Amino acid sequence: MASPRAWRVVFLNDAVTRMSYAVMVLRKLFGFDEQTATKHMLEAHENGRSVVWVGVRENAEAYAFSLQQWHLSATLEPDEES
Amino acid sequence: MKRVEVRLSIPAVAPLLDLIKAVADELRTNLAVPLALSDSDAELAAVWNEDLLASQRDDCDRLFSLFNQEFFSEGVVAFDRENAEPVLRACAALRLRFRSTRLAHIPDDTLEALEASSSLGNMSEDVQKAFACFLFLDELQKIILKYLDPMAVEEDE
């Protein structure tokens, strides 16, 4: 039987939200340390997007919903490597 | 419980509240951040939309509960660990809404420069007021993140 497909949670940049706020939210939701959260925030700032989590669909949906609840834009996409 | 009291200038802040309230009213039926899900997730998006709107409304209500009798008599608003997160989210939502409506015509780099200088530039009166709200909400976020960072709270406990 094929293993379940993995999904990516992609954090999208916006030009309004305070960077320290985005870092705080990424730390809170994903348990990142300050350095990892900052890396994702800067990646999104520079490239428009950063993959912040990969895993099963149900959890990916929960993470994307939480990001939206904190007004950080997020989308889901299948992980092509899985 | 840790509590941070901030004394604000009533003559400076009170005139902004009506406009912030008007924008908060728009957020009762419009998400600050449009959903970015794919077309194949339309059913999920419909469910999320309702839940996110409800969350957004609750957060804005918490923000406005700061501006109570104590604020209008003493100019004091109080943050604690109970209201820090909803107020942070409400400020974020309101700033995004100001940016996408009242301040939509200002290019990113111009707005960034104006923010850095806290200057009102050559804006019309309406835009000046919207920009003052935008800055004020940012200041509230800065205060909460400095003194009541939710991550610091979790590390403390």
gemmi code that builds the backbone of each chain (N, CA, C; Angstrom):
import gemmi

chains = {
    "A": [
        ("MET", (0.845, -1.190, 0.000), (0.000, 0.000, 0.000), (0.888, 1.252, 0.000)),
        ("ALA", (0.527, 2.242, -0.795), (1.327, 3.468, -0.863), (1.206, 4.240, 0.449)),
        ("SER", (2.321, 4.872, 0.846), (2.257, 5.651, 2.076), (1.473, 6.933, 1.810)),
        ("PRO", (0.819, 7.501, 2.837), (0.043, 8.725, 2.626), (0.940, 9.837, 2.100)),
        ("ARG", (0.394, 10.647, 1.206), (1.164, 11.735, 0.622), (1.400, 12.821, 1.685)),
        ("ALA", (2.567, 13.392, 1.666), (2.840, 14.470, 2.616), (2.457, 15.822, 2.009)),
        ("TRP", (2.156, 16.751, 2.882), (1.759, 18.095, 2.457), (2.672, 19.129, 3.097)),
        ("ARG", (2.886, 20.182, 2.337), (3.701, 21.291, 2.853), (2.801, 22.418, 3.347)),
        ("VAL", (3.199, 23.025, 4.446), (2.585, 24.277, 4.887), (3.531, 25.388, 4.450)),
        ("VAL", (3.033, 26.272, 3.597), (3.878, 27.332, 3.044), (3.445, 28.677, 3.635)),
        ("PHE", (4.368, 29.307, 4.307), (4.132, 30.623, 4.906), (4.456, 31.683, 3.845)),
        ("LEU", (3.497, 32.571, 3.588), (3.652, 33.566, 2.527), (3.948, 34.942, 3.119)),
        ("ASN", (4.788, 35.674, 2.434), (5.194, 37.000, 2.923), (4.081, 38.026, 2.769)),
        ("ASP", (4.054, 38.992, 3.671), (3.287, 40.214, 3.401), (4.140, 41.389, 3.835)),
        ("ALA", (3.844, 42.542, 3.268), (4.716, 43.700, 3.485), (4.268, 44.545, 4.670)),
        ("VAL", (3.258, 44.095, 5.386), (2.685, 44.919, 6.453), (3.081, 44.418, 7.834)),
        ("THR", (3.029, 43.120, 8.003), (3.162, 42.558, 9.344), (4.567, 42.761, 9.906)),
        ("ARG", (4.598, 43.192, 11.147), (5.859, 43.412, 11.857), (6.653, 42.097, 11.912)),
        ("MET", (7.960, 42.181, 11.632), (8.774, 40.966, 11.580), (8.829, 40.267, 12.941)),
        ("SER", (8.939, 41.048, 14.002), (9.023, 40.430, 15.332), (7.733, 39.680, 15.669)),
        ("TYR", (6.617, 40.173, 15.128), (5.334, 39.484, 15.317), (5.355, 38.148, 14.576)),
        ("ALA", (5.797, 38.150, 13.323), (5.837, 36.914, 12.544), (6.752, 35.885, 13.205)),
        ("VAL", (7.900, 36.338, 13.700), (8.825, 35.418, 14.374), (8.173, 34.826, 15.623)),
        ("MET", (7.500, 35.671, 16.386), (6.833, 35.190, 17.598), (5.788, 34.120, 17.253)),
        ("VAL", (5.002, 34.385, 16.206), (3.942, 33.440, 15.832), (4.547, 32.114, 15.352)),
        ("LEU", (5.591, 32.186, 14.541), (6.225, 30.950, 14.055), (6.800, 30.142, 15.223)),
        ("ARG", (7.364, 30.832, 16.185), (7.887, 30.133, 17.364), (6.759, 29.477, 18.134)),
        ("LYS", (5.699, 30.213, 18.302), (4.579, 29.727, 19.105), (3.892, 28.524, 18.447)),
        ("LEU", (3.631, 28.625, 17.163), (2.850, 27.577, 16.496), (3.678, 26.330, 16.182)),
        ("PHE", (4.940, 26.538, 15.789), (5.732, 25.403, 15.323), (6.809, 24.967, 16.325)),
        ("GLY", (6.948, 25.715, 17.395), (7.956, 25.361, 18.395), (9.379, 25.645, 17.945)),
        ("PHE", (9.519, 26.514, 16.950), (10.865, 26.855, 16.473), (11.616, 27.657, 17.531)),
        ("ASP", (12.945, 27.537, 17.505), (13.720, 28.476, 18.304), (13.797, 29.802, 17.532)),
        ("GLU", (14.311, 30.805, 18.197), (14.350, 32.156, 17.621), (15.066, 32.166, 16.266)),
        ("GLN", (16.174, 31.456, 16.191), (16.998, 31.457, 14.978), (16.255, 30.808, 13.807)),
        ("THR", (15.590, 29.695, 14.053), (14.860, 28.996, 12.982), (13.667, 29.834, 12.513)),
        ("ALA", (12.946, 30.397, 13.478), (11.792, 31.222, 13.118), (12.234, 32.432, 12.298)),
        ("THR", (13.346, 33.030, 12.695), (13.865, 34.190, 11.968), (14.285, 33.802, 10.558)),
        ("LYS", (14.884, 32.617, 10.424), (15.309, 32.131, 9.103), (14.090, 31.992, 8.180)),
        ("HIS", (13.006, 31.406, 8.681), (11.792, 31.252, 7.860), (11.185, 32.618, 7.514)),
        ("MET", (11.186, 33.511, 8.489), (10.612, 34.833, 8.243), (11.405, 35.551, 7.150)),
        ("LEU", (12.751, 35.469, 7.236), (13.590, 36.147, 6.239), (13.462, 35.491, 4.870)),
        ("GLU", (13.337, 34.165, 4.865), (13.166, 33.459, 3.596), (11.859, 33.910, 2.918)),
        ("ALA", (10.803, 34.007, 3.700), (9.525, 34.469, 3.142), (9.635, 35.921, 2.682)),
        ("HIS", (10.347, 36.715, 3.457), (10.507, 38.136, 3.124), (11.260, 38.291, 1.797)),
        ("GLU", (12.288, 37.452, 1.604), (13.128, 37.586, 0.408), (12.568, 36.846, -0.803)),
        ("ASN", (11.972, 35.678, -0.568), (11.505, 34.846, -1.694), (9.990, 34.810, -1.832)),
        ("GLY", (9.299, 35.445, -0.898), (7.835, 35.453, -0.963), (7.197, 34.278, -0.265)),
        ("ARG", (7.979, 33.240, 0.052), (7.401, 32.050, 0.678), (8.463, 31.250, 1.414)),
        ("SER", (7.999, 30.492, 2.393), (8.908, 29.603, 3.112), (8.113, 28.365, 3.551)),
        ("VAL", (8.646, 27.193, 3.258), (7.998, 25.956, 3.710), (8.333, 25.782, 5.190)),
        ("VAL", (7.298, 25.817, 6.023), (7.552, 25.784, 7.465), (7.237, 24.433, 8.101)),
        ("TRP", (6.569, 23.565, 7.355), (6.237, 22.257, 7.928), (5.872, 21.307, 6.802)),
        ("VAL", (6.192, 20.029, 6.958), (5.805, 18.983, 5.992), (5.306, 17.778, 6.779)),
        ("GLY", (4.160, 17.256, 6.363), (3.641, 16.077, 7.061), (2.242, 15.735, 6.605)),
        ("VAL", (1.535, 15.020, 7.433), (0.214, 14.526, 7.018), (-0.772, 15.679, 6.846)),
        ("ARG", (-1.709, 15.447, 5.960), (-2.651, 16.496, 5.544), (-3.407, 17.108, 6.739)),
        ("GLU", (-3.889, 16.270, 7.619), (-4.708, 16.773, 8.725), (-3.927, 17.781, 9.579)),
        ("ASN", (-2.699, 17.454, 9.884), (-1.884, 18.373, 10.684), (-1.510, 19.620, 9.883)),
        ("ALA", (-1.246, 19.427, 8.602), (-0.906, 20.576, 7.752), (-2.068, 21.577, 7.722)),
        ("GLU", (-3.280, 21.056, 7.629), (-4.451, 21.944, 7.646), (-4.528, 22.717, 8.969)),
        ("ALA", (-4.273, 22.018, 10.054), (-4.346, 22.676, 11.374), (-3.314, 23.793, 11.484)),
        ("TYR", (-2.114, 23.533, 10.985), (-1.072, 24.566, 11.042), (-1.428, 25.765, 10.148)),
        ("ALA", (-1.905, 25.468, 8.945), (-2.243, 26.573, 8.033), (-3.389, 27.409, 8.604)),
        ("PHE", (-4.360, 26.734, 9.208), (-5.468, 27.463, 9.826), (-4.949, 28.375, 10.942)),
        ("SER", (-4.061, 27.833, 11.762), (-3.526, 28.643, 12.877), (-2.763, 29.858, 12.368)),
        ("LEU", (-1.991, 29.672, 11.304), (-1.283, 30.830, 10.730), (-2.279, 31.891, 10.274)),
        ("GLN", (-3.335, 31.447, 9.618), (-4.357, 32.404, 9.152), (-5.038, 33.097, 10.331)),
        ("GLN", (-5.195, 32.343, 11.407), (-5.840, 32.934, 12.590), (-4.986, 34.069, 13.171)),
        ("TRP", (-3.682, 33.947, 12.982), (-2.768, 35.017, 13.412), (-2.525, 36.020, 12.274)),
        ("HIS", (-3.286, 35.899, 11.206), (-3.231, 36.822, 10.053), (-1.913, 36.744, 9.296)),
        ("LEU", (-1.332, 35.540, 9.309), (-0.185, 35.272, 8.446), (-0.693, 34.371, 7.333)),
        ("SER", (-0.449, 34.785, 6.104), (-0.990, 34.061, 4.964), (-0.246, 32.739, 4.771)),
        ("ALA", (-1.014, 31.695, 4.496), (-0.415, 30.368, 4.338), (-1.187, 29.569, 3.313)),
        ("THR", (-0.491, 28.650, 2.682), (-1.175, 27.747, 1.756), (-0.644, 26.336, 1.952)),
        ("LEU", (-1.370, 25.395, 1.359), (-0.988, 23.992, 1.432), (-0.616, 23.520, 0.043)),
        ("GLU", (0.394, 22.677, -0.044), (0.722, 22.090, -1.342), (1.301, 20.704, -1.121)),
        ("PRO", (1.063, 19.791, -2.070), (1.629, 18.458, -1.912), (3.142, 18.512, -1.952)),
        ("ASP", (3.746, 17.679, -1.132), (5.213, 17.614, -1.107), (5.671, 16.677, -2.232)),
        ("GLU", (6.276, 17.252, -3.243), (6.639, 16.471, -4.425), (7.675, 15.394, -4.107)),
        ("GLU", (8.377, 15.575, -3.002), (9.430, 14.610, -2.666), (8.904, 13.397, -1.914)),
        ("SER", (7.634, 13.440, -1.511), (7.110, 12.322, -0.731), (6.523, 11.239, -1.634)),
    ],
    "B": [
        ("MET", (-0.720, 37.790, 38.228), (-0.611, 37.836, 36.766), (0.091, 39.123, 36.341)),
        ("LYS", (1.059, 38.987, 35.447), (1.777, 40.168, 34.977), (0.809, 41.092, 34.242)),
        ("ARG", (0.901, 42.371, 34.557), (-0.006, 43.347, 33.957), (0.816, 44.578, 33.583)),
        ("VAL", (0.585, 45.072, 32.389), (1.304, 46.260, 31.932), (0.287, 47.360, 31.682)),
        ("GLU", (0.470, 48.460, 32.381), (-0.423, 49.598, 32.180), (0.296, 50.641, 31.337)),
        ("VAL", (-0.401, 51.150, 30.357), (0.194, 52.143, 29.468), (-0.684, 53.390, 29.505)),
        ("ARG", (-0.038, 54.515, 29.735), (-0.793, 55.772, 29.742), (-0.703, 56.401, 28.350)),
        ("LEU", (-1.843, 56.591, 27.750), (-1.913, 57.154, 26.401), (-2.459, 58.572, 26.466)),
        ("SER", (-2.161, 59.331, 25.443), (-2.709, 60.680, 25.360), (-4.156, 60.590, 24.858)),
        ("ILE", (-5.099, 60.943, 25.715), (-6.515, 60.848, 25.307), (-6.802, 61.738, 24.096)),
        ("PRO", (-6.314, 62.995, 24.069), (-6.600, 63.837, 22.892), (-6.003, 63.278, 21.598)),
        ("ALA", (-4.907, 62.513, 21.713), (-4.286, 61.954, 20.497), (-4.975, 60.666, 20.054)),
        ("VAL", (-5.362, 59.847, 21.014), (-5.866, 58.508, 20.681), (-7.379, 58.491, 20.457)),
        ("ALA", (-8.121, 59.205, 21.284), (-9.594, 59.127, 21.197), (-10.117, 59.420, 19.787)),
        ("PRO", (-9.564, 60.426, 19.091), (-10.093, 60.696, 17.737), (-9.829, 59.568, 16.728)),
        ("LEU", (-8.885, 58.685, 17.057), (-8.580, 57.580, 16.133), (-9.555, 56.411, 16.291)),
        ("LEU", (-10.184, 56.352, 17.460), (-10.959, 55.151, 17.772), (-12.165, 54.950, 16.868)),
        ("ASP", (-12.799, 56.045, 16.454), (-13.962, 55.894, 15.566), (-13.557, 55.249, 14.244)),
        ("LEU", (-12.422, 55.688, 13.708), (-11.977, 55.117, 12.434), (-11.537, 53.661, 12.612)),
        ("ILE", (-10.821, 53.394, 13.705), (-10.415, 52.005, 13.961), (-11.658, 51.126, 14.124)),
        ("LYS", (-12.673, 51.679, 14.775), (-13.921, 50.909, 14.949), (-14.591, 50.650, 13.590)),
        ("ALA", (-14.562, 51.638, 12.726), (-15.172, 51.460, 11.397), (-14.457, 50.354, 10.621)),
        ("VAL", (-13.141, 50.334, 10.744), (-12.368, 49.295, 10.048), (-12.618, 47.929, 10.707)),
        ("ALA", (-12.723, 47.935, 12.032), (-13.039, 46.673, 12.730), (-14.402, 46.149, 12.285)),
        ("ASP", (-15.333, 47.047, 12.041), (-16.659, 46.611, 11.556), (-16.542, 45.931, 10.189)),
        ("GLU", (-15.646, 46.418, 9.348), (-15.429, 45.766, 8.046), (-14.866, 44.354, 8.233)),
        ("LEU", (-14.088, 44.202, 9.304), (-13.480, 42.884, 9.567), (-14.481, 41.888, 10.140)),
        ("ARG", (-15.678, 42.347, 10.437), (-16.699, 41.396, 10.897), (-17.129, 40.482, 9.750)),
        ("THR", (-16.981, 40.967, 8.528), (-17.433, 40.167, 7.376), (-16.346, 39.966, 6.309)),
        ("ASN", (-15.154, 40.490, 6.566), (-14.050, 40.342, 5.596), (-12.791, 39.892, 6.324)),
        ("LEU", (-12.164, 38.858, 5.828), (-10.903, 38.436, 6.437), (-9.809, 39.457, 6.143)),
        ("ALA", (-8.975, 39.707, 7.139), (-7.850, 40.623, 6.931), (-6.872, 40.044, 5.912)),
        ("VAL", (-6.693, 38.719, 5.976), (-5.816, 38.024, 5.030), (-6.683, 37.058, 4.229)),
        ("PRO", (-6.894, 37.333, 2.947), (-7.709, 36.405, 2.149), (-7.088, 35.014, 2.156)),
        ("LEU", (-7.920, 34.004, 2.148), (-7.410, 32.634, 2.148), (-6.645, 32.355, 0.859)),
        ("ALA", (-5.564, 31.613, 0.997), (-4.702, 31.327, -0.159), (-4.764, 29.849, -0.535)),
        ("LEU", (-5.892, 29.210, -0.236), (-6.010, 27.781, -0.555), (-6.323, 27.598, -2.035)),
        ("SER", (-6.020, 26.418, -2.547), (-6.269, 26.158, -3.967), (-7.761, 25.925, -4.209)),
        ("ASP", (-8.158, 25.965, -5.467), (-9.564, 25.778, -5.832), (-10.102, 24.432, -5.356)),
        ("SER", (-9.233, 23.447, -5.305), (-9.684, 22.118, -4.888), (-10.015, 22.070, -3.393)),
        ("ASP", (-9.641, 23.116, -2.672), (-9.938, 23.187, -1.239), (-11.085, 24.149, -0.946)),
        ("ALA", (-11.982, 24.334, -1.904), (-13.053, 25.319, -1.740), (-13.948, 25.009, -0.542)),
        ("GLU", (-14.220, 23.732, -0.333), (-15.087, 23.355, 0.791), (-14.407, 23.689, 2.126)),
        ("LEU", (-13.128, 23.369, 2.195), (-12.347, 23.685, 3.401), (-12.314, 25.196, 3.620)),
        ("ALA", (-12.116, 25.933, 2.535), (-12.027, 27.395, 2.635), (-13.329, 27.982, 3.183)),
        ("ALA", (-14.457, 27.419, 2.779), (-15.743, 27.939, 3.252), (-15.874, 27.751, 4.763)),
        ("VAL", (-15.449, 26.596, 5.255), (-15.519, 26.330, 6.703), (-14.555, 27.251, 7.444)),
        ("TRP", (-13.340, 27.341, 6.946), (-12.329, 28.193, 7.588), (-12.788, 29.643, 7.627)),
        ("ASN", (-13.373, 30.091, 6.534), (-13.775, 31.493, 6.445), (-14.654, 31.886, 7.624)),
        ("GLU", (-15.648, 31.054, 7.915), (-16.565, 31.364, 9.017), (-15.838, 31.346, 10.360)),
        ("ASP", (-15.021, 30.319, 10.559), (-14.300, 30.200, 11.837), (-13.305, 31.349, 12.029)),
        ("LEU", (-12.635, 31.717, 10.947), (-11.649, 32.806, 11.045), (-12.329, 34.155, 11.268)),
        ("LEU", (-13.482, 34.345, 10.646), (-14.214, 35.597, 10.877), (-14.646, 35.699, 12.342)),
        ("ALA", (-15.105, 34.580, 12.887), (-15.529, 34.585, 14.296), (-14.352, 34.928, 15.206)),
        ("SER", (-13.197, 34.347, 14.918), (-11.990, 34.608, 15.702), (-11.584, 36.084, 15.581)),
        ("GLN", (-11.657, 36.582, 14.362), (-11.294, 37.978, 14.091), (-12.217, 38.944, 14.861)),
        ("ARG", (-13.497, 38.629, 14.867), (-14.475, 39.481, 15.591), (-14.168, 39.472, 17.089)),
        ("ASP", (-13.906, 38.276, 17.637), (-13.607, 38.179, 19.075), (-12.361, 38.985, 19.429)),
        ("ASP", (-11.349, 38.886, 18.587), (-10.095, 39.598, 18.856), (-10.314, 41.118, 18.833)),
        ("CYS", (-11.073, 41.595, 17.851), (-11.328, 43.040, 17.782), (-12.148, 43.499, 18.985)),
        ("ASP", (-13.078, 42.669, 19.416), (-13.861, 43.025, 20.612), (-12.948, 43.160, 21.832)),
        ("ARG", (-11.952, 42.264, 21.922), (-11.012, 42.350, 23.054), (-10.198, 43.638, 22.980)),
        ("LEU", (-9.805, 44.011, 21.786), (-9.063, 45.269, 21.638), (-9.911, 46.445, 22.122)),
        ("PHE", (-11.158, 46.491, 21.692), (-11.990, 47.640, 22.062), (-12.358, 47.644, 23.539)),
        ("SER", (-12.283, 46.484, 24.179), (-12.558, 46.460, 25.621), (-11.455, 47.186, 26.396)),
        ("LEU", (-10.308, 47.433, 25.758), (-9.239, 48.209, 26.422), (-9.656, 49.667, 26.607)),
        ("PHE", (-10.479, 50.130, 25.681), (-10.808, 51.560, 25.693), (-12.114, 51.753, 26.463)),
        ("ASN", (-11.991, 51.561, 27.770), (-13.131, 51.581, 28.679), (-13.140, 52.901, 29.453)),
        ("GLN", (-13.887, 52.895, 30.523), (-14.003, 54.117, 31.346), (-12.634, 54.567, 31.870)),
        ("GLU", (-11.805, 53.596, 32.231), (-10.474, 53.930, 32.759), (-9.657, 54.677, 31.703)),
        ("PHE", (-9.790, 54.240, 30.452), (-9.059, 54.939, 29.402), (-9.586, 56.366, 29.255)),
        ("PHE", (-10.911, 56.523, 29.196), (-11.440, 57.856, 28.917), (-11.327, 58.803, 30.128)),
        ("SER", (-11.092, 58.272, 31.328), (-10.877, 59.161, 32.463), (-9.395, 59.363, 32.759)),
        ("GLU", (-8.599, 58.283, 32.653), (-7.188, 58.360, 33.043), (-6.223, 58.241, 31.861)),
        ("GLY", (-6.711, 57.781, 30.715), (-5.828, 57.549, 29.567), (-5.051, 56.248, 29.677)),
        ("VAL", (-5.490, 55.362, 30.578), (-4.720, 54.137, 30.828), (-5.388, 52.932, 30.160)),
        ("VAL", (-4.567, 52.142, 29.459), (-5.015, 50.830, 28.988), (-4.111, 49.781, 29.631)),
        ("ALA", (-4.684, 48.626, 29.913), (-3.926, 47.594, 30.626), (-3.866, 46.313, 29.811)),
        ("PHE", (-2.648, 45.802, 29.666), (-2.443, 44.520, 28.985), (-2.056, 43.479, 30.026)),
        ("ASP", (-2.531, 42.280, 29.821), (-2.104, 41.171, 30.670), (-2.002, 39.922, 29.806)),
        ("ARG", (-1.727, 38.801, 30.442), (-1.506, 37.579, 29.663), (-2.801, 37.055, 29.047)),
        ("GLU", (-3.918, 37.538, 29.551), (-5.211, 37.109, 28.994), (-5.529, 37.823, 27.686)),
        ("ASN", (-5.220, 39.107, 27.660), (-5.634, 39.866, 26.465), (-4.490, 40.098, 25.467)),
        ("ALA", (-3.264, 39.740, 25.847), (-2.114, 40.056, 24.972), (-2.263, 39.436, 23.582)),
        ("GLU", (-2.578, 38.153, 23.526), (-2.640, 37.493, 22.209), (-3.790, 38.008, 21.354)),
        ("PRO", (-5.031, 38.061, 21.904), (-6.107, 38.601, 21.045), (-5.859, 40.032, 20.596)),
        ("VAL", (-5.252, 40.849, 21.457), (-4.998, 42.242, 21.061), (-3.902, 42.294, 19.988)),
        ("LEU", (-2.890, 41.464, 20.141), (-1.853, 41.393, 19.090), (-2.474, 41.031, 17.749)),
        ("ARG", (-3.339, 40.006, 17.761), (-3.975, 39.564, 16.505), (-4.887, 40.653, 15.950)),
        ("ALA", (-5.640, 41.309, 16.830), (-6.551, 42.366, 16.358), (-5.757, 43.494, 15.703)),
        ("CYS", (-4.647, 43.881, 16.333), (-3.821, 44.952, 15.755), (-3.291, 44.526, 14.380)),
        ("ALA", (-2.870, 43.267, 14.273), (-2.355, 42.773, 12.988), (-3.449, 42.825, 11.929)),
        ("ALA", (-4.640, 42.361, 12.281), (-5.750, 42.341, 11.320), (-6.124, 43.755, 10.889)),
        ("LEU", (-6.182, 44.654, 11.850), (-6.579, 46.034, 11.536), (-5.540, 46.720, 10.659)),
        ("ARG", (-4.268, 46.495, 10.967), (-3.216, 47.101, 10.132), (-3.293, 46.590, 8.695)),
        ("LEU", (-3.510, 45.297, 8.554), (-3.630, 44.736, 7.198), (-4.826, 45.343, 6.464)),
        ("ARG", (-5.919, 45.527, 7.187), (-7.117, 46.091, 6.552), (-6.901, 47.566, 6.177)),
        ("PHE", (-6.248, 48.320, 7.074), (-5.928, 49.714, 6.727), (-5.069, 49.749, 5.462)),
        ("ARG", (-4.083, 48.855, 5.413), (-3.155, 48.839, 4.275), (-3.871, 48.504, 2.972)),
        ("SER", (-4.841, 47.600, 3.040), (-5.500, 47.150, 1.810), (-6.686, 48.025, 1.412)),
        ("THR", (-7.028, 48.995, 2.265), (-8.155, 49.880, 1.926), (-7.699, 51.344, 1.954)),
        ("ARG", (-7.724, 51.959, 3.126), (-7.437, 53.407, 3.240), (-6.031, 53.800, 2.797)),
        ("LEU", (-5.072, 52.868, 2.897), (-3.682, 53.196, 2.550), (-3.221, 52.416, 1.313)),
        ("ALA", (-4.174, 51.873, 0.569), (-3.831, 50.979, -0.552), (-3.066, 51.692, -1.670)),
        ("HIS", (-3.276, 53.000, -1.793), (-2.664, 53.721, -2.914), (-1.204, 54.108, -2.643)),
        ("ILE", (-0.727, 53.874, -1.442), (0.650, 54.275, -1.105), (1.602, 53.112, -1.408)),
        ("PRO", (2.631, 53.331, -2.222), (3.577, 52.242, -2.510), (4.266, 51.751, -1.237)),
        ("ASP", (4.661, 50.461, -1.259), (5.291, 49.855, -0.075), (6.481, 50.659, 0.431)),
        ("ASP", (7.367, 51.041, -0.505), (8.592, 51.721, -0.048), (8.285, 53.097, 0.536)),
        ("THR", (7.265, 53.765, -0.014), (6.880, 55.070, 0.536), (6.316, 54.895, 1.944)),
        ("LEU", (5.460, 53.904, 2.105), (4.856, 53.673, 3.418), (5.929, 53.305, 4.444)),
        ("GLU", (6.877, 52.496, 4.001), (7.962, 52.083, 4.890), (8.763, 53.301, 5.348)),
        ("ALA", (9.046, 54.202, 4.389), (9.806, 55.410, 4.732), (8.996, 56.305, 5.681)),
        ("LEU", (7.710, 56.404, 5.435), (6.855, 57.211, 6.307), (6.792, 56.604, 7.704)),
        ("GLU", (6.723, 55.273, 7.761), (6.683, 54.591, 9.062), (7.962, 54.848, 9.836)),
        ("ALA", (9.085, 54.756, 9.128), (10.377, 54.940, 9.786), (10.506, 56.346, 10.369)),
        ("SER", (9.906, 57.318, 9.683), (10.032, 58.700, 10.146), (8.823, 59.132, 10.969)),
        ("SER", (7.776, 58.280, 11.010), (6.507, 58.627, 11.666), (5.968, 59.949, 11.131)),
        ("SER", (6.304, 60.233, 9.882), (5.872, 61.495, 9.271), (4.552, 61.302, 8.544)),
        ("LEU", (3.724, 62.333, 8.544), (2.446, 62.240, 7.851), (2.551, 62.746, 6.415)),
        ("GLY", (3.711, 63.303, 6.047), (3.950, 63.714, 4.671), (2.896, 64.665, 4.136)),
        ("ASN", (2.638, 64.566, 2.829), (1.660, 65.457, 2.189), (0.339, 64.735, 1.946)),
        ("MET", (-0.132, 64.054, 2.937), (-1.355, 63.272, 2.776), (-2.589, 64.137, 3.011)),
        ("SER", (-3.701, 63.672, 2.436), (-4.977, 64.328, 2.747), (-5.313, 64.037, 4.212)),
        ("GLU", (-6.265, 64.772, 4.734), (-6.618, 64.607, 6.153), (-7.089, 63.176, 6.449)),
        ("ASP", (-7.894, 62.622, 5.537), (-8.408, 61.253, 5.751), (-7.276, 60.233, 5.786)),
        ("VAL", (-6.327, 60.405, 4.864), (-5.219, 59.453, 4.801), (-4.291, 59.635, 6.009)),
        ("GLN", (-4.107, 60.897, 6.421), (-3.298, 61.151, 7.628), (-3.875, 60.413, 8.825)),
        ("LYS", (-5.197, 60.465, 8.944), (-5.836, 59.826, 10.097), (-5.681, 58.304, 10.010)),
        ("ALA", (-5.854, 57.762, 8.805), (-5.692, 56.310, 8.625), (-4.258, 55.904, 8.938)),
        ("PHE", (-3.296, 56.726, 8.512), (-1.888, 56.410, 8.761), (-1.585, 56.512, 10.262)),
        ("ALA", (-2.183, 57.480, 10.926), (-1.981, 57.604, 12.377), (-2.530, 56.354, 13.084)),
        ("CYS", (-3.663, 55.840, 12.628), (-4.214, 54.598, 13.198), (-3.252, 53.434, 12.957)),
        ("PHE", (-2.718, 53.376, 11.748), (-1.778, 52.318, 11.342), (-0.554, 52.328, 12.276)),
        ("LEU", (-0.039, 53.519, 12.561), (1.118, 53.648, 13.456), (0.742, 53.321, 14.900)),
        ("PHE", (-0.417, 53.787, 15.314), (-0.852, 53.550, 16.696), (-0.984, 52.041, 16.967)),
        ("LEU", (-1.592, 51.318, 16.036), (-1.765, 49.863, 16.207), (-0.408, 49.165, 16.248)),
        ("ASP", (0.532, 49.679, 15.491), (1.887, 49.127, 15.515), (2.530, 49.356, 16.876)),
        ("GLU", (2.304, 50.537, 17.430), (2.868, 50.832, 18.756), (2.303, 49.882, 19.807)),
        ("LEU", (1.000, 49.614, 19.732), (0.407, 48.672, 20.697), (1.078, 47.302, 20.568)),
        ("GLN", (1.298, 46.871, 19.332), (1.957, 45.574, 19.131), (3.371, 45.582, 19.713)),
        ("LYS", (4.082, 46.684, 19.474), (5.461, 46.763, 19.971), (5.490, 46.650, 21.498)),
        ("ILE", (4.549, 47.341, 22.146), (4.509, 47.318, 23.624), (4.243, 45.895, 24.113)),
        ("ILE", (3.269, 45.227, 23.496), (2.933, 43.871, 23.955), (4.100, 42.916, 23.703)),
        ("LEU", (4.704, 43.028, 22.524), (5.812, 42.116, 22.221), (7.015, 42.382, 23.126)),
        ("LYS", (7.173, 43.629, 23.547), (8.300, 43.951, 24.420), (8.067, 43.456, 25.849)),
        ("TYR", (6.851, 43.665, 26.361), (6.620, 43.382, 27.783), (5.847, 42.095, 28.054)),
        ("LEU", (5.092, 41.623, 27.046), (4.248, 40.441, 27.289), (4.364, 39.454, 26.130)),
        ("ASP", (5.549, 39.304, 25.596), (5.746, 38.371, 24.483), (5.165, 37.005, 24.868)),
        ("PRO", (4.172, 36.508, 24.113), (3.573, 35.216, 24.475), (4.586, 34.087, 24.577)),
        ("MET", (5.668, 34.146, 23.831), (6.680, 33.101, 23.944), (7.434, 33.230, 25.259)),
        ("ALA", (7.682, 34.447, 25.677), (8.347, 34.654, 26.958), (7.452, 34.148, 28.084)),
        ("VAL", (6.135, 34.332, 27.920), (5.183, 33.859, 28.925), (5.325, 32.355, 29.086)),
        ("GLU", (5.357, 31.642, 27.941), (5.428, 30.190, 28.019), (6.750, 29.735, 28.630)),
        ("GLU", (7.811, 30.488, 28.319), (9.106, 30.099, 28.879), (9.155, 30.359, 30.379)),
        ("ASP", (8.417, 31.401, 30.834), (8.396, 31.734, 32.257), (7.703, 30.649, 33.070)),
        ("GLU", (6.679, 30.027, 32.445), (5.793, 29.155, 33.225), (6.289, 27.709, 33.278)),
    ],
}
model = gemmi.Model(1)
for chain_id, residues in chains.items():
    chain = gemmi.Chain(chain_id)
    for i, (resn, *xyz) in enumerate(residues, 1):
        res = gemmi.Residue()
        res.name, res.seqid = resn, gemmi.SeqId(i, " ")
        for name, pos in zip(("N", "CA", "C"), xyz):
            atom = gemmi.Atom()
            atom.name, atom.element = name, gemmi.Element(name[0])
            atom.pos, atom.b_iso = gemmi.Position(*pos), 0.0
            res.add_atom(atom)
        chain.add_residue(res)
    model.add_chain(chain)
structure = gemmi.Structure()
structure.add_model(model)
structure.setup_entities()
